[in-house]
Amino acid sequence: PSRDDLLTALIIEAYDSLGEAAEAAVDATAGRAPSDRWVNAALAIRGWAMAHRHDYALLYGTPVPGYAAPDDTVVPGTRVSRALVRIVRDAANDGRLAPPTGEVSVSTTTSESFVALRAELDLDGVTDETLLALLLAWTQLFGLLTFELFGQTRNFVHDDEQLFVDAATTMAHHLGLHQGSDP
């Protein structure tokens, strides 16, 4: 009926498509090393973005002037994030999550905001430091992908996919998702 209704339908469809790709990647790697699961999910997200550049730009690019996404987009919009969170939750539940590497500092204000997030995502056994590392890794994945898709790595990176694998592997390590079965 309107431009906003059309945008909402396109956004929900794109979020659901991306969410399905991420969820399938996470499901397909159940039982594997947590770092492998993270990298596999990251590559599935990248693969989807490469195949759906315009949809990715609609979701993560320049906002459409005058459009405010309605609540209908929230659940589809969090599917990919929840898939990544599931890797961390599974690792924590299986005793395969180490503390984040490096110095991680969580303020009282951020810690307080994690209370609702922890409950919402069923992350009772996950520390504030790990939640912060998870949020950083999630946003870094999308930041690097956005840089690649919007040409910001052109003439700087010779192999964007390999850089993405290296970055996702590093993020998994910093997050505490290691290769072996023991943290």
GROMACS elastic network, one bead per residue, 0.5 to 0.9 nm:
[ bonds ]
;  ai    aj funct       b0    kb
    1     4     6  0.84230   500
    1     5     6  0.64006   500
    1     6     6  0.76077   500
    2     5     6  0.51545   500
    2     6     6  0.63209   500
    2     7     6  0.86760   500
    3     6     6  0.51078   500
    3     7     6  0.61741   500
    3     8     6  0.85851   500
    3    67     6  0.89569   500
    4     7     6  0.50080   500
    4     8     6  0.60307   500
    4     9     6  0.85569   500
    4    66     6  0.89885   500
    4    67     6  0.65015   500
    4    68     6  0.82422   500
    4    69     6  0.82870   500
    5     8     6  0.50676   500
    5     9     6  0.61946   500
    5    10     6  0.86394   500
    6     9     6  0.51471   500
    6    10     6  0.61956   500
    6    11     6  0.85542   500
    7    10     6  0.50841   500
    7    11     6  0.59892   500
    7    12     6  0.85130   500
    7    58     6  0.88171   500
    7    67     6  0.83758   500
    7    69     6  0.84535   500
    8    11     6  0.50702   500
    8    12     6  0.60604   500
    8    13     6  0.84796   500
    8    69     6  0.66522   500
    8    70     6  0.74750   500
    8    72     6  0.79089   500
    8    73     6  0.71277   500
    9    12     6  0.52407   500
    9    13     6  0.61105   500
    9    14     6  0.85914   500
    9    73     6  0.87874   500
   10    13     6  0.51328   500
   10    14     6  0.61206   500
   10    15     6  0.85732   500
   10    55     6  0.80339   500
   10    58     6  0.84435   500
   11    14     6  0.51167   500
   11    15     6  0.60243   500
   11    16     6  0.84447   500
   11    55     6  0.76747   500
   11    58     6  0.70193   500
   11    59     6  0.65050   500
   11    69     6  0.86152   500
   11    73     6  0.71255   500
   11    76     6  0.87056   500
   11    77     6  0.84205   500
   12    15     6  0.51283   500
   12    16     6  0.60005   500
   12    17     6  0.84753   500
   12    72     6  0.77055   500
   12    73     6  0.56524   500
   12    74     6  0.87742   500
   12    75     6  0.88908   500
   12    76     6  0.60122   500
   12    77     6  0.73476   500
   13    16     6  0.51896   500
   13    17     6  0.61251   500
   13    18     6  0.86664   500
   13    55     6  0.89788   500
   13    76     6  0.82081   500
   14    17     6  0.50533   500
   14    18     6  0.61389   500
   14    19     6  0.83869   500
   14    52     6  0.85580   500
   14    55     6  0.58324   500
   14    56     6  0.75954   500
   14    58     6  0.83949   500
   14    59     6  0.75206   500
   14    76     6  0.85746   500
   14    77     6  0.88624   500
   15    18     6  0.51636   500
   15    19     6  0.58774   500
   15    20     6  0.84539   500
   15    55     6  0.85559   500
   15    56     6  0.88226   500
   15    59     6  0.74894   500
   15    73     6  0.80124   500
   15    75     6  0.89349   500
   15    76     6  0.52770   500
   15    77     6  0.53058   500
   15    78     6  0.80804   500
   15    79     6  0.74546   500
   15    80     6  0.79483   500
   16    20     6  0.59920   500
   16    21     6  0.86047   500
   16    75     6  0.89936   500
   16    76     6  0.53327   500
   16    77     6  0.74797   500
   16    79     6  0.72741   500
   16    80     6  0.86445   500
   17    20     6  0.51747   500
   17    21     6  0.64083   500
   17    22     6  0.88461   500
   17    48     6  0.83266   500
   17    76     6  0.89284   500
   18    21     6  0.51472   500
   18    22     6  0.63202   500
   18    23     6  0.85947   500
   18    44     6  0.87771   500
   18    45     6  0.68162   500
   18    48     6  0.64226   500
   18    49     6  0.79527   500
   18    56     6  0.87344   500
   18    76     6  0.89883   500
   18    77     6  0.89884   500
   18    79     6  0.79936   500
   18    80     6  0.66651   500
   19    22     6  0.51661   500
   19    23     6  0.59604   500
   19    24     6  0.84134   500
   19    45     6  0.85467   500
   19    76     6  0.71220   500
   19    77     6  0.78361   500
   19    78     6  0.78245   500
   19    81     6  0.82202   500
   19    82     6  0.87070   500
   19    83     6  0.76014   500
   20    23     6  0.51101   500
   20    24     6  0.59559   500
   20    25     6  0.85281   500
   20    79     6  0.77714   500
   20    80     6  0.78306   500
   21    24     6  0.52541   500
   21    25     6  0.62979   500
   21    26     6  0.87822   500
   21    41     6  0.82911   500
   21    44     6  0.61776   500
   21    45     6  0.67506   500
   21    47     6  0.88187   500
   21    48     6  0.69393   500
   21    80     6  0.82158   500
   22    25     6  0.51656   500
   22    26     6  0.62759   500
   22    27     6  0.86112   500
   22    40     6  0.89135   500
   22    41     6  0.56042   500
   22    42     6  0.78064   500
   22    43     6  0.89164   500
   22    44     6  0.59683   500
   22    45     6  0.59456   500
   22    48     6  0.87533   500
   22    79     6  0.79975   500
   22    80     6  0.56653   500
   22    81     6  0.86994   500
   22    83     6  0.61447   500
   22    84     6  0.77676   500
   23    26     6  0.51048   500
   23    27     6  0.60080   500
   23    28     6  0.84524   500
   23    41     6  0.79287   500
   23    79     6  0.76943   500
   23    80     6  0.70132   500
   23    82     6  0.84902   500
   23    83     6  0.53694   500
   23    84     6  0.83691   500
   24    27     6  0.50504   500
   24    28     6  0.59537   500
   24    29     6  0.86967   500
   24    41     6  0.84314   500
   24    44     6  0.86027   500
   24    83     6  0.88906   500
   25    28     6  0.51480   500
   25    29     6  0.64961   500
   25    37     6  0.77605   500
   25    40     6  0.63857   500
   25    41     6  0.52057   500
   25    42     6  0.87351   500
   25    43     6  0.87145   500
   25    44     6  0.63173   500
   25    45     6  0.88175   500
   25    83     6  0.87334   500
   26    29     6  0.54379   500
   26    30     6  0.65501   500
   26    37     6  0.62675   500
   26    38     6  0.79041   500
   26    40     6  0.75391   500
   26    41     6  0.58954   500
   26    83     6  0.65281   500
   26    84     6  0.76634   500
   26    86     6  0.79045   500
   26    87     6  0.70810   500
   27    30     6  0.54709   500
   27    83     6  0.88692   500
   28    37     6  0.86668   500
   29    32     6  0.55517   500
   29    33     6  0.83754   500
   29    34     6  0.88335   500
   29    36     6  0.78693   500
   29    37     6  0.56719   500
   29    40     6  0.78185   500
   29    41     6  0.88071   500
   30    33     6  0.85815   500
   30    34     6  0.88343   500
   30    37     6  0.75714   500
   30    87     6  0.86570   500
   30    90     6  0.87818   500
   31    34     6  0.81645   500
   31    37     6  0.87754   500
   32    35     6  0.84032   500
   32    36     6  0.66756   500
   32    37     6  0.65458   500
   32   179     6  0.88806   500
   32   181     6  0.86583   500
   33    36     6  0.53069   500
   33    37     6  0.64075   500
   33    38     6  0.88681   500
   33    91     6  0.85332   500
   33    96     6  0.82774   500
   33   177     6  0.78678   500
   33   178     6  0.69821   500
   33   179     6  0.53036   500
   33   180     6  0.60778   500
   33   181     6  0.64107   500
   34    37     6  0.50420   500
   34    38     6  0.62645   500
   34    39     6  0.87640   500
   34    87     6  0.65219   500
   34    88     6  0.75220   500
   34    90     6  0.82089   500
   34    91     6  0.61376   500
   34    96     6  0.73018   500
   34    97     6  0.79615   500
   34   172     6  0.79389   500
   34   176     6  0.88101   500
   34   177     6  0.51228   500
   34   178     6  0.61640   500
   34   179     6  0.66138   500
   34   180     6  0.82322   500
   34   181     6  0.83613   500
   35    38     6  0.50583   500
   35    39     6  0.62441   500
   35    40     6  0.84863   500
   35    87     6  0.87816   500
   35   168     6  0.86865   500
   35   169     6  0.67421   500
   35   171     6  0.88484   500
   35   172     6  0.53041   500
   35   173     6  0.69561   500
   35   176     6  0.83657   500
   35   178     6  0.51425   500
   35   179     6  0.54987   500
   35   180     6  0.86267   500
   36    39     6  0.52305   500
   36    40     6  0.59724   500
   36    41     6  0.84988   500
   36   169     6  0.80257   500
   36   172     6  0.84659   500
   36   177     6  0.85263   500
   36   178     6  0.82965   500
   36   179     6  0.68947   500
   37    40     6  0.50865   500
   37    41     6  0.60711   500
   37    42     6  0.85112   500
   37    84     6  0.89595   500
   37    87     6  0.67950   500
   37   177     6  0.89706   500
   38    41     6  0.51999   500
   38    42     6  0.61094   500
   38    43     6  0.86270   500
   38    84     6  0.70577   500
   38    87     6  0.67419   500
   38    88     6  0.86254   500
   38   168     6  0.72122   500
   38   169     6  0.77195   500
   38   171     6  0.87220   500
   38   172     6  0.63537   500
   38   177     6  0.78865   500
   39    43     6  0.61127   500
   39    44     6  0.85720   500
   39   164     6  0.89430   500
   39   165     6  0.66115   500
   39   166     6  0.89210   500
   39   167     6  0.89758   500
   39   168     6  0.54674   500
   39   169     6  0.60090   500
   39   171     6  0.89299   500
   39   172     6  0.74460   500
   40    43     6  0.51379   500
   40    44     6  0.62275   500
   40    45     6  0.87095   500
   40   165     6  0.89046   500
   40   168     6  0.89817   500
   41    44     6  0.50122   500
   41    45     6  0.62483   500
   41    46     6  0.86136   500
   41    83     6  0.81581   500
   41    84     6  0.72390   500
   42    45     6  0.51095   500
   42    46     6  0.61941   500
   42    47     6  0.85399   500
   42    84     6  0.85101   500
   42   141     6  0.71428   500
   42   164     6  0.82136   500
   42   165     6  0.80160   500
   42   168     6  0.66612   500
   43    47     6  0.58952   500
   43    48     6  0.84479   500
   43   161     6  0.83806   500
   43   164     6  0.78298   500
   43   165     6  0.73273   500
   43   168     6  0.84962   500
   44    48     6  0.61152   500
   44    49     6  0.85353   500
   45    48     6  0.51756   500
   45    49     6  0.61930   500
   45    50     6  0.86896   500
   45    80     6  0.81838   500
   45   142     6  0.88938   500
   45   145     6  0.89316   500
   46    49     6  0.50011   500
   46    50     6  0.61170   500
   46    51     6  0.85862   500
   46   141     6  0.88943   500
   46   142     6  0.87938   500
   46   145     6  0.67286   500
   46   161     6  0.84491   500
   46   164     6  0.83820   500
   47    50     6  0.51655   500
   47    51     6  0.62433   500
   47    52     6  0.85200   500
   48    51     6  0.51588   500
   48    52     6  0.59303   500
   48    53     6  0.82216   500
   48    56     6  0.84552   500
   49    53     6  0.53931   500
   49    54     6  0.84663   500
   49    55     6  0.76862   500
   49    56     6  0.56554   500
   49    57     6  0.87744   500
   49   145     6  0.80536   500
   49   149     6  0.80743   500
   50    53     6  0.55181   500
   50    56     6  0.84399   500
   50   149     6  0.75562   500
   51    54     6  0.88806   500
   52    55     6  0.52878   500
   52    56     6  0.61171   500
   52    57     6  0.86315   500
   53    56     6  0.50505   500
   53    57     6  0.61289   500
   53    58     6  0.86012   500
   53   149     6  0.72728   500
   54    57     6  0.50053   500
   54    58     6  0.61611   500
   54    59     6  0.86858   500
   55    59     6  0.62949   500
   55    60     6  0.86133   500
   56    59     6  0.51089   500
   56    60     6  0.58905   500
   56    61     6  0.72219   500
   56   146     6  0.85876   500
   56   149     6  0.87897   500
   57    60     6  0.52241   500
   57    62     6  0.73006   500
   57   146     6  0.84021   500
   57   149     6  0.84932   500
   57   150     6  0.86195   500
   58    61     6  0.57272   500
   58    62     6  0.74815   500
   58    63     6  0.77465   500
   58    64     6  0.83410   500
   59    62     6  0.85594   500
   59    63     6  0.84177   500
   59    77     6  0.87107   500
   60    63     6  0.79904   500
   60   142     6  0.84932   500
   60   146     6  0.76058   500
   61    64     6  0.89589   500
   61   146     6  0.79355   500
   61   150     6  0.87639   500
   62    65     6  0.88067   500
   63    66     6  0.86500   500
   63    67     6  0.76572   500
   63    68     6  0.88528   500
   64    67     6  0.56010   500
   64    68     6  0.82890   500
   65    68     6  0.85903   500
   69    72     6  0.78165   500
   69    73     6  0.65367   500
   69    74     6  0.85577   500
   70    73     6  0.60145   500
   70    74     6  0.77604   500
   71    74     6  0.54122   500
   71    75     6  0.80997   500
   72    75     6  0.69752   500
   72    76     6  0.78723   500
   73    76     6  0.55853   500
   73    77     6  0.56897   500
   73    78     6  0.86044   500
   74    78     6  0.62174   500
   74    79     6  0.89059   500
   75    78     6  0.53809   500
   75    79     6  0.66140   500
   76    79     6  0.54485   500
   76    80     6  0.82687   500
   77    80     6  0.72039   500
   77    81     6  0.80773   500
   78    81     6  0.51969   500
   78    82     6  0.60128   500
   78    83     6  0.85860   500
   79    82     6  0.51245   500
   79    83     6  0.62040   500
   79    84     6  0.88249   500
   80    83     6  0.50870   500
   80    84     6  0.64943   500
   80    85     6  0.87002   500
   81    84     6  0.52070   500
   81    85     6  0.61631   500
   81    86     6  0.86268   500
   81   138     6  0.74337   500
   82    86     6  0.60476   500
   82    87     6  0.88617   500
   82   121     6  0.75615   500
   83    86     6  0.51155   500
   83    87     6  0.68939   500
   84    87     6  0.54376   500
   84    88     6  0.70131   500
   84    89     6  0.89544   500
   84   134     6  0.86232   500
   84   138     6  0.76774   500
   85    88     6  0.52244   500
   85    89     6  0.61217   500
   85    90     6  0.85350   500
   85   121     6  0.76221   500
   85   123     6  0.86717   500
   85   134     6  0.76780   500
   86    90     6  0.58611   500
   86    91     6  0.83492   500
   86   121     6  0.85378   500
   87    90     6  0.52308   500
   87    91     6  0.61562   500
   87    92     6  0.86354   500
   87   177     6  0.87104   500
   88    91     6  0.50646   500
   88    92     6  0.61234   500
   88    93     6  0.85690   500
   88    96     6  0.89615   500
   88    97     6  0.72339   500
   88   123     6  0.86754   500
   88   126     6  0.84102   500
   88   130     6  0.88349   500
   88   134     6  0.80043   500
   88   175     6  0.85906   500
   88   176     6  0.87060   500
   88   177     6  0.74266   500
   89    92     6  0.50738   500
   89    93     6  0.60688   500
   89    94     6  0.84982   500
   89    97     6  0.86616   500
   89   121     6  0.86224   500
   89   122     6  0.77398   500
   89   123     6  0.61750   500
   89   124     6  0.89530   500
   89   125     6  0.81627   500
   89   126     6  0.75610   500
   90    93     6  0.50590   500
   90    94     6  0.60031   500
   90    95     6  0.85015   500
   90    96     6  0.81375   500
   90    97     6  0.86544   500
   91    94     6  0.51083   500
   91    95     6  0.60712   500
   91    97     6  0.50670   500
   91    98     6  0.88408   500
   91   177     6  0.72995   500
   92    95     6  0.51519   500
   92    96     6  0.58086   500
   92    98     6  0.82756   500
   92   123     6  0.84980   500
   92   125     6  0.66922   500
   92   126     6  0.67905   500
   93    96     6  0.75530   500
   93    97     6  0.83016   500
   93   125     6  0.75931   500
   94    97     6  0.78225   500
   95    98     6  0.82411   500
   95   181     6  0.84707   500
   95   182     6  0.73462   500
   95   183     6  0.72502   500
   96   176     6  0.84126   500
   96   177     6  0.72056   500
   96   178     6  0.76526   500
   96   180     6  0.81733   500
   96   181     6  0.60378   500
   96   182     6  0.54794   500
   97   100     6  0.86831   500
   97   126     6  0.89084   500
   97   175     6  0.83502   500
   97   176     6  0.54188   500
   97   177     6  0.56124   500
   97   178     6  0.73874   500
   97   182     6  0.79525   500
   97   183     6  0.53610   500
   98   101     6  0.83309   500
   98   130     6  0.88623   500
   98   175     6  0.78372   500
   98   177     6  0.66322   500
   98   178     6  0.75033   500
   98   182     6  0.83155   500
   99   127     6  0.82949   500
   99   129     6  0.76617   500
   99   130     6  0.66308   500
   99   174     6  0.84676   500
   99   175     6  0.72688   500
   99   176     6  0.53354   500
   99   177     6  0.88167   500
   99   183     6  0.82452   500
  100   103     6  0.80896   500
  100   104     6  0.74197   500
  100   129     6  0.68423   500
  100   130     6  0.58972   500
  100   133     6  0.66500   500
  100   173     6  0.77259   500
  100   174     6  0.52319   500
  100   177     6  0.84303   500
  101   104     6  0.78692   500
  101   173     6  0.72921   500
  101   175     6  0.67920   500
  101   176     6  0.66545   500
  102   174     6  0.72087   500
  104   129     6  0.59753   500
  104   130     6  0.85976   500
  104   132     6  0.79150   500
  104   133     6  0.77070   500
  105   129     6  0.70038   500
  105   132     6  0.85703   500
  106   109     6  0.81967   500
  106   110     6  0.62387   500
  106   111     6  0.63099   500
  106   128     6  0.68005   500
  106   129     6  0.63954   500
  106   132     6  0.72853   500
  107   110     6  0.52500   500
  107   111     6  0.60806   500
  107   112     6  0.85746   500
  108   112     6  0.60777   500
  108   113     6  0.86656   500
  109   112     6  0.51668   500
  109   113     6  0.64328   500
  109   114     6  0.88321   500
  110   113     6  0.50799   500
  110   114     6  0.63336   500
  110   128     6  0.84588   500
  110   132     6  0.86230   500
  111   114     6  0.50881   500
  111   115     6  0.69357   500
  111   128     6  0.61779   500
  111   129     6  0.89155   500
  112   115     6  0.55795   500
  112   116     6  0.80597   500
  113   116     6  0.62637   500
  113   117     6  0.69823   500
  113   118     6  0.89842   500
  114   118     6  0.57325   500
  114   119     6  0.84253   500
  114   128     6  0.69845   500
  114   131     6  0.76187   500
  114   132     6  0.88181   500
  115   118     6  0.52524   500
  115   119     6  0.63805   500
  115   120     6  0.86494   500
  116   119     6  0.51797   500
  116   120     6  0.59947   500
  116   121     6  0.85724   500
  117   120     6  0.50199   500
  117   121     6  0.60625   500
  117   122     6  0.83007   500
  117   123     6  0.80802   500
  117   131     6  0.89827   500
  118   121     6  0.53935   500
  118   122     6  0.58237   500
  118   124     6  0.60536   500
  118   125     6  0.88742   500
  118   126     6  0.78492   500
  118   128     6  0.89572   500
  118   131     6  0.82921   500
  119   122     6  0.51649   500
  119   123     6  0.64667   500
  119   124     6  0.68872   500
  120   123     6  0.79157   500
  121   124     6  0.85420   500
  122   125     6  0.85384   500
  123   126     6  0.53860   500
  123   127     6  0.84997   500
  123   131     6  0.87710   500
  124   127     6  0.80753   500
  126   129     6  0.82093   500
  126   130     6  0.62513   500
  126   131     6  0.68118   500
  127   130     6  0.51984   500
  127   131     6  0.62995   500
  127   132     6  0.86827   500
  128   132     6  0.61467   500
  128   133     6  0.85414   500
  129   132     6  0.51790   500
  129   133     6  0.61824   500
  129   134     6  0.85657   500
  130   134     6  0.59685   500
  130   135     6  0.85596   500
  130   175     6  0.64467   500
  130   176     6  0.77239   500
  131   135     6  0.62046   500
  131   136     6  0.85822   500
  131   175     6  0.87920   500
  132   135     6  0.51413   500
  132   136     6  0.61861   500
  132   137     6  0.86061   500
  132   175     6  0.89340   500
  133   136     6  0.50478   500
  133   137     6  0.60851   500
  133   138     6  0.85469   500
  133   171     6  0.84745   500
  133   174     6  0.73080   500
  133   175     6  0.54088   500
  133   176     6  0.86850   500
  134   137     6  0.50965   500
  134   138     6  0.60511   500
  134   139     6  0.85781   500
  134   171     6  0.86762   500
  134   172     6  0.88944   500
  134   175     6  0.62074   500
  135   138     6  0.51510   500
  135   139     6  0.61895   500
  135   140     6  0.84545   500
  136   139     6  0.53105   500
  136   140     6  0.59627   500
  136   141     6  0.85949   500
  136   171     6  0.85280   500
  136   175     6  0.88712   500
  137   140     6  0.50138   500
  137   141     6  0.61393   500
  137   142     6  0.87384   500
  137   168     6  0.79914   500
  137   171     6  0.55645   500
  137   172     6  0.76357   500
  137   174     6  0.84590   500
  137   175     6  0.72992   500
  138   141     6  0.53281   500
  138   142     6  0.65923   500
  138   143     6  0.86540   500
  138   171     6  0.87434   500
  139   142     6  0.52007   500
  139   143     6  0.58927   500
  139   144     6  0.85249   500
  140   144     6  0.59705   500
  140   145     6  0.83448   500
  140   167     6  0.86019   500
  140   168     6  0.87182   500
  140   171     6  0.82491   500
  141   144     6  0.53895   500
  141   145     6  0.61609   500
  141   146     6  0.85565   500
  141   164     6  0.79417   500
  141   167     6  0.78347   500
  141   168     6  0.68962   500
  141   171     6  0.84483   500
  142   146     6  0.59109   500
  142   147     6  0.84595   500
  143   146     6  0.50812   500
  143   147     6  0.61444   500
  143   148     6  0.86540   500
  144   147     6  0.50577   500
  144   148     6  0.62776   500
  144   149     6  0.87088   500
  144   153     6  0.87781   500
  144   164     6  0.73357   500
  144   167     6  0.84995   500
  145   148     6  0.51019   500
  145   149     6  0.61446   500
  145   150     6  0.84956   500
  145   160     6  0.89976   500
  145   164     6  0.76956   500
  146   149     6  0.51244   500
  146   150     6  0.59082   500
  146   151     6  0.83565   500
  146   152     6  0.81986   500
  147   150     6  0.53615   500
  147   151     6  0.60841   500
  147   153     6  0.60920   500
  148   151     6  0.52688   500
  148   152     6  0.58274   500
  148   153     6  0.54667   500
  148   154     6  0.75108   500
  148   160     6  0.69543   500
  149   152     6  0.76596   500
  149   153     6  0.85827   500
  150   153     6  0.82768   500
  151   154     6  0.53401   500
  152   155     6  0.86600   500
  152   156     6  0.83696   500
  153   156     6  0.52790   500
  153   157     6  0.56519   500
  153   158     6  0.87874   500
  153   160     6  0.77991   500
  154   157     6  0.62608   500
  154   158     6  0.81186   500
  154   160     6  0.89764   500
  155   158     6  0.72527   500
  157   160     6  0.60299   500
  157   163     6  0.75843   500
  158   162     6  0.87975   500
  158   163     6  0.85966   500
  159   162     6  0.54696   500
  159   163     6  0.63263   500
  159   164     6  0.87022   500
  160   163     6  0.50497   500
  160   164     6  0.60897   500
  160   165     6  0.86783   500
  161   165     6  0.62440   500
  161   166     6  0.86108   500
  162   166     6  0.60741   500
  162   167     6  0.84301   500
  163   166     6  0.50514   500
  163   167     6  0.59827   500
  163   168     6  0.84703   500
  164   167     6  0.50571   500
  164   168     6  0.59704   500
  164   169     6  0.84230   500
  165   168     6  0.51256   500
  165   169     6  0.60020   500
  165   170     6  0.84887   500
  166   169     6  0.51678   500
  166   170     6  0.61566   500
  166   171     6  0.85951   500
  167   170     6  0.50611   500
  167   171     6  0.60743   500
  167   172     6  0.85739   500
  168   172     6  0.61141   500
  168   173     6  0.86108   500
  169   172     6  0.51060   500
  169   173     6  0.62764   500
  169   174     6  0.87252   500
  170   173     6  0.50812   500
  170   174     6  0.61876   500
  170   175     6  0.84639   500
  171   174     6  0.51115   500
  171   175     6  0.59468   500
  171   176     6  0.86087   500
  171   177     6  0.85245   500
  172   175     6  0.50119   500
  172   176     6  0.63074   500
  172   178     6  0.68481   500
  173   176     6  0.52270   500
  173   177     6  0.53732   500
  173   178     6  0.55896   500
  173   179     6  0.83541   500
  174   177     6  0.74541   500
  174   178     6  0.87643   500
  175   178     6  0.84699   500
  176   183     6  0.72797   500
  177   180     6  0.89383   500
  177   183     6  0.74727   500
  178   181     6  0.78362   500
  178   182     6  0.78901   500
  178   183     6  0.62915   500
  179   182     6  0.83070   500
  179   183     6  0.84154   500
  180   183     6  0.71224   500
